[in-house]
Amino acid sequence: MAGVSSRSLAYRIQRFAYYRSYFPSLGLWRDDLRRDTPVLKEALSRLPRTDVEGRNFRIARAVVLHNAKMMLPRDQWTELDDVSLLYLFYKEGNHQFLLQFNLEEIWLVDPKLLGMG
């Protein structure tokens, strides 16, 4: 994770929570579980085709594994430090969405407070 030392307590807690969740054992990345929104659709349209196909494969495999009540072997689990391109495009799309609809005026939220400015 960017900005967090691997020896810090925050990183250790984050790592513990990550591996206690279910999705790494199914081979899913955190970004594979995002809700289907206009921002996500735009981010997916910017991704290379191989990344979109990889995401679709991971989701399909997770459905099969979940229905069979199985998990991947530990060496095939996703890692906490894996960052996908989808995250980067999603973050950029969220920023553009805020600017396009000028939500900071409606909600009285400064995009810098959300880490998007």
N, C-alpha and C positions, 0 to 999 in steps of 0.2 A: 504494500500500500504506500502510496506516495505521501510523504510528509510525516509518517509515523515510524519511529524507530522500532526495529524488530525486538528490541529488549525492553520497550516500555510496557507499563502495566496496561495501558489502553489497547495496545496491539495484542497482548496476551489474552485479554478479555474478549476482544473481537475475534481472535483466532478460536478460542474456546467455543464461543457462540456459533461461529461459522460451521465448525465440525460437528456440533451438536444438532444442527439443523439437518433436514432430510435430503435436500437437493444435491449436495456434493456426492453423496453415495449413489445417486442416480446419474452422475456425470453431467449435471446441469450447471451452467454459470448463472450468477445472480441476474444477469440481464435477460436470460431466457425466460424469466418469470414475470417480466413487466407486463402491465395491462396494455391492451390494444387501444392506443390513443392516436390521434392525428400526429402527435410528435413522434411516437414510435414508428408509425408507418413512414413518415418522412425519413427518419433515421435508417430504417431498413432499406429504403430506396437508394440511399447513398452508399450502403455497404457493398463491397465486392460480392459477386454471385456466390463464390465459394464459401464466404462467411455466412451468408443467408442459408445456403444449403446445409452447412455444418450446424447451424442453429436448429433448423428443421429436423435434422437427423437426431440431435441431442434430445429434442422434445419428444419425438416419436419413440426413441429408445427408452426414455424415462417412463412413458405411458405403458410400454410393454413390460418393463421391469416392475413398475408399481402394480400392474394387474396380476403379474405372476408372483408378487410378494417376494421379490428378489432384490439384491443390491449388486453393484459392480464390485470386483475385487478392489482392495484398498489402493493398489498401485494405479488404478484407473480413475480414482476420484478426482474431481476438480480441486485446484488449489486456491487458497485465499488470495494470493498475489497475482492470479491471472486477471488481466484487464483486457476486455474485449474492445474492438473498435466500436461496437454498438454503444457502449457506455459513452465514449467520446462524442459520437454523433448525437446521441440522445441528450447529453448535457448541452451541446451546442444548439440543438433544436429547441430545448426548453428555454434557453436564453432568448432565442429568436421569437418564440411564442409569447414570452412576456413583453418583449419590445413591440411586437406586432399589435397586440391587443391592449397595450398600455395598462397592464393589470396593476402596476405599482400605484396608479392613481385610484383605481377602483378599490383595491384592498388596503391601500395606504401601506404597501410593502415596498421597501427598497430592494431591488434585485441584488445589491451588494450584500445585504443581510442573508440572502439565500445562497450566497456563493456563486452567483451568476453574473456579477458585474465586474 
